[in-house]
Amino acid sequence: MSFDPSLLHNNGHGGFANGTSMGIRETGVVEKLLASYGFIQCSERQARLFFHCSQYNGNLQELKIGDDVEFEVSSDRRTGKPIAVKLVKIKAEMLPEERISGQVVSAIPSHLDGKSAPGQVPTGSVCYERNGEVFYLTYTPEDVEGNVTLDTGDKVNFYMETNKHTGAVSAHNIVLVKKKQSRCQGVVCATKEAFGFIERGDVVKEIFFHYSEFKGDLEALQAGDDVEFSIKERNGKEVATDVRLLPQGTVIFEDISIETFEGTVTKVIPKVPTKNQNDPLPGRISARINFTDKELLFGEKDTKSKVTLLEGDHVQFNISTDRRDKLERATNIDILPDTFHFTKEAREMDMLSAQRNHAVRIKKLPKGTVSFHTQSELRFVGVVEKEAAPATTAKNSSPSKGKEKDAEEGLIAYEESGVKSTLPYYIKDLEGGAYPQLGDKVEFSISEVKRTGQQSAVSLKILNRAVGTKRLLGYIATLKDNFGFIETANHDQEIFFHYSEVCGDVDNMDLGDTVEYTLSKGKGNKISAEKVTKVAAVNGVEEDESNTMFLGKVIRPLRSVDPSQNDYQGLIEITEEEYFIIMLETMNSDNFKGQSYPFGIVGVANKGDCLQKGEMVKFQLCTVAQTGQKMACNIVPQRRALVECVKDQFGFITYEVGESKKLFFHVKEVQDGLELQAGDEVEFSVILNQRTGKCSACNVRRVSEGPKPVATPRPDRLVNRLKSITLDDTNAPRLVIIRQPRGPDNSKGFNVERKSHQPGVTD
């Protein structure tokens, strides 16, 4: 069968079957090009058109795949299918391109000796920022200029390129600007509420870091710790990331000379810095070193003693050389004993008076040498006439926003030499944890201010309580924003209290603390606690002699965990498996069968742990001293679950808490600084956020590592389908090769005559 190129165009007649021509020119991209024909992908519509090379107007050797062409659409006279005719190559417009600055996010992976995996084109990715938004582009090894290898974190610039076929945008002509900086070292110089600053060890500069970037125990981090970190650019500023502790003494900024030098102070540090005073080393010392006169700098931290330096003082010092910029300064500065022979300064000793005199050349005395009060050796006895109130601040309030209530003085009536008088006292002068109440009998000493002669009662001790005042003991069960609940001494109910009734600092109260309080009735005859005072821990339960550990199941949590329940106490039931173990050990089948034991906040080993309904726990039995009731104590939950996923700074554990089947945790709660992976088995505690009512995991400890990720197996539906295919079945689908495919023979057109294909008929 032969092919006639004249059939592809109209030779002066219509290009379509009816002999008419639209004359509309279209554009497209050469998608495939063989010896005598090819295919074009249309740009304006979703179509793929055949063309013969004879229809190209130009040098065929210059036509390549990907070239833009313009053409008309005609139709094949035999098949009626649309084809492209009268092809003309379009010169690409040279649009001005802008180089974009970015950073390598992930380098091109290498396998074995650097070659890519078989059958795969290795790709990497870069990112750039525009208008506060970050964009990511892929690139291949061919897109990198020069014989360089890009690593993650390298700074680059590049052009953007759009694939004409798929529309995908990628980076090309990538040029390396700056290699990724290696890990830096420094010393933490300042810590704030949620961030801090590090003095760098490579340059004389400080760098910002957020606490979320610190990998370790944040509670132990403090100013002066040696750290290492990476540097990243965010919003145009360098910040420290992946901050980790180093052994103390690793980072050294300066070298201090062993030799001691002598010199004279020529400029002192100003007492009141001016607004434009930014020099950290304003002092100057003139000295002759190695037969050369030098002027050395010094600052406030370089004086060895606390004696005030004056101009002309004769001093001795060491020289410190900064490793970063080689700056020399004087340090360990101390006044020489003979300095007053040089300065001719007169030394005097006197008492400070109330006149506006200025003290200079101050010498520090041992702590406690100076006293502004005198305290009587005699002890007096009196009765409280007015209760003193402490200075309090609302819990969880900012010190700058929360207004502190000033401490109010109380009054004590007493008799001295037959004369009745009153004396003020303050909460800070009490001895012991209990606060005096109205009518209490107290013992005290009298303190007098030397300058004003004002007297007050100090070292107060309560001798006995006033009649009719009943103080109760309890334990802190719940702490919320501005109120809480107290577990009674019998551990069977809870009492409401407001923070305004707390005697002392509310921030010092924790769950499980022992407190003393009185009961009162408010609106609606509701009982609440008043005058709540933190006291020394009182043990209200006694452990059984057996000290046996039991395994049980929480069948009812505390009311602080489930506020919808009526009973305050939680309940633990001994499991059936534990019952058989006890029966074998004690040979007694009646003691613990079907037994359940209540528990309160005191019985939980970790007071912040949130015991959920259905959890397995280990516990011991204790007896309440007042009631003789047996209760569960030393309760430790037995929690193990798998890590479902881990993201940047948090993750989730497959553990059901309330209505959620996933338990949130922050990476800083992972012990030993381990990096958890999905599938790892962990142990943990559950804490309840009283403000949001949501639970999260803390004290997360990895028990075992999960399985390593493997290739995803073929789905069962495909495996079952393959198993169900029978080769002997004549109706089963099968592939039969009728003839081998034929390709082009390097001639213009086909040697075989072109004709319509008949279904079911082969040549």
FENVEN-V28687 format. One record per pair of residues at least 4 apart in sequence whose C-alpha atoms are under 6 Angstrom apart, sorted by the first residue. I is the first residue (numbers start at 1). GAP is how many residues later the second one is. Records with the same first field share a line. If there is no record, write none. Layout:
BEGIN
I->GAP / GAP
END
This chain:
BEGIN
1->750 / 751 / 752 / 753
2->748 / 749 / 750 / 751
3->746 / 747 / 750
8->68
9->6
10->4 / 5
13->6
14->5 / 6 / 7
15->4 / 5 / 6 / 59
16->4 / 58 / 59
25->46 / 47
26->44 / 45
27->16 / 42 / 43
28->13 / 14 / 15 / 40 / 41
29->11 / 12 / 37 / 38 / 39
30->10 / 35 / 36 / 37
31->8 / 9 / 10 / 34
32->6 / 7
33->5
34->4
35->711
36->17 / 712
37->14 / 15 / 16
38->13
39->10 / 11 / 12
40->8 / 9
41->7
42->5
49->34
50->33
51->32 / 33
55->30 / 31 / 32
56->31
57->30 / 31
68->22
69->19 / 20 / 21
70->17 / 18
71->14 / 15 / 16
72->12 / 13
73->10 / 11
74->8 / 9
75->5 / 6 / 7 / 8
76->4 / 5
99->59 / 60
100->57 / 58
101->55 / 56
102->25 / 26 / 53 / 54 / 55
103->23 / 24 / 50 / 51 / 52 / 53
104->22 / 48 / 49 / 50
105->20 / 21 / 47
106->18 / 19 / 46
107->17 / 44 / 45
108->15 / 16
110->4 / 5 / 6
111->4 / 5
116->6
123->16 / 17
124->14 / 15
125->12 / 13 / 14
126->10 / 11
127->8 / 9
128->6 / 7
129->4 / 5
137->33 / 34
138->32
139->32
143->29 / 30
144->29 / 30
145->28 / 29 / 30
153->27
154->24 / 25 / 26
155->22 / 23
156->19 / 20 / 21
157->17 / 18
158->14 / 15 / 16
159->12 / 13
160->10 / 11
161->8 / 9
162->5 / 6 / 7
163->4 / 5
183->46 / 47
184->44 / 45
185->16 / 42 / 43
186->13 / 14 / 15 / 40 / 41
187->11 / 12 / 37 / 38 / 39 / 40
188->10 / 35 / 36 / 37
189->8 / 9 / 34
190->6 / 7 / 33
191->5
192->4
194->17
195->14 / 15 / 16
196->13
197->10 / 11
198->8 / 9
199->7
200->5 / 6
202->122
203->121
207->32
208->31
209->30 / 31
213->28 / 29 / 30
214->29
215->28 / 29
216->457
226->20 / 22
227->17 / 18 / 19
228->15 / 16
229->11 / 12 / 13 / 14
230->10 / 11
231->8 / 9
232->6 / 7
233->4 / 5
253->69 / 70
254->67 / 68 / 69
255->65 / 66
256->63 / 64
257->61 / 62
260->57 / 58
261->55 / 56
262->53 / 54
263->23 / 24 / 51 / 52
264->21 / 22 / 48 / 49 / 50
265->20 / 46 / 47 / 48
266->18 / 19 / 45
267->16 / 17 / 44
268->15
269->13 / 14
273->4
281->16 / 17 / 18
283->14 / 15 / 16
284->12 / 13
285->10 / 11
286->8 / 9
287->6 / 7
288->4 / 5
296->33 / 34
297->32 / 33
298->31 / 32
302->29 / 30
303->29 / 30
304->28 / 29 / 30
307->54
308->53
313->26
314->22 / 25
315->19 / 20 / 21
316->17 / 18
317->14 / 15 / 16
318->12 / 13 / 14
319->10 / 11
320->8 / 9
321->5 / 6 / 7
322->4 / 5
340->4 / 5
372->78
373->75 / 76 / 77
374->73 / 74
375->71 / 72
376->69 / 70
379->65 / 66
380->63 / 64
381->61 / 62
382->31 / 32 / 59 / 60
383->29 / 30 / 56 / 57 / 58
384->28 / 54 / 55 / 56
385->26 / 27 / 53
386->24 / 25 / 52
387->23 / 50 / 51
388->20 / 21 / 22
389->18 / 19
390->17 / 37
391->14 / 15 / 16
392->12 / 13
393->11
397->5
398->4
409->16 / 17
410->14 / 15
411->12 / 13
412->10 / 11
413->8 / 9
414->6 / 7
415->4 / 5
423->33
424->32
425->31 / 32
429->29 / 30
430->29 / 30
431->28 / 29 / 30
433->102
439->27
440->25 / 26
441->22 / 23
442->19 / 20 / 21
443->17 / 18
444->14 / 15 / 16
445->12 / 13
446->10 / 11
447->8 / 9
448->5 / 6 / 7
449->4 / 5
471->46 / 47
472->44 / 45
473->16 / 42 / 43
474->12 / 13 / 14 / 15 / 40 / 41
475->11 / 12 / 37 / 38 / 39 / 40
476->10 / 35 / 36 / 37
477->8 / 9 / 10 / 34 / 124
478->6 / 7
479->5
480->4 / 210
482->17
483->14 / 15 / 16
484->13
485->9 / 10 / 11 / 12
486->8 / 9
487->4 / 6 / 7
488->5 / 6
491->109
492->77
493->75
495->33
496->32
497->31 / 32
501->29 / 30 / 31
502->29 / 30
503->29 / 30
511->96
512->90
514->21 / 23
515->18 / 19 / 20
516->16 / 17
517->12 / 13 / 14 / 15
518->11 / 12
519->9 / 10
520->7 / 8
521->4 / 5 / 6
522->4
540->85
541->82 / 83 / 84
542->80 / 81
543->79
544->78
549->70 / 71
550->68 / 69
551->27 / 66 / 67
552->21 / 22 / 23 / 64 / 65
553->19 / 20 / 61 / 62 / 63
554->17 / 18 / 59 / 60 / 61
555->16 / 17 / 58 / 59
556->14 / 15 / 57
557->13 / 55 / 56
558->10 / 11 / 12
559->4 / 9
569->30 / 31
570->28 / 29
571->26 / 27
572->24 / 25
573->23
582->4
583->4 / 5 / 6
597->34 / 35
598->33
599->4 / 32 / 33
603->30 / 31
604->30 / 31
605->29 / 30
608->79
609->77 / 78
610->76 / 77 / 78
616->22
617->19 / 20 / 21
618->17 / 18
619->14 / 15 / 16
620->12 / 13
621->10 / 11 / 12
622->8 / 9
623->5 / 6 / 7
624->4 / 5
639->44
640->42 / 43
641->40 / 41
642->11 / 12 / 37 / 38 / 39
643->10 / 35 / 36 / 37
644->8 / 9 / 10 / 34
645->6 / 7 / 33
646->5
647->4
649->18
650->15 / 16 / 17
651->13 / 14
652->10 / 11 / 12
653->9 / 10
654->8
655->6 / 7 / 8
656->4 / 5 / 6
663->33
664->32
665->31 / 32
669->29 / 30 / 31
670->30
671->29 / 30
679->27
680->25 / 26
681->22 / 23
682->19 / 20 / 21
683->17 / 18
684->14 / 15 / 16
685->12 / 13 / 14
686->10 / 11
687->8 / 9
688->6 / 7
689->4 / 5
716->4
END
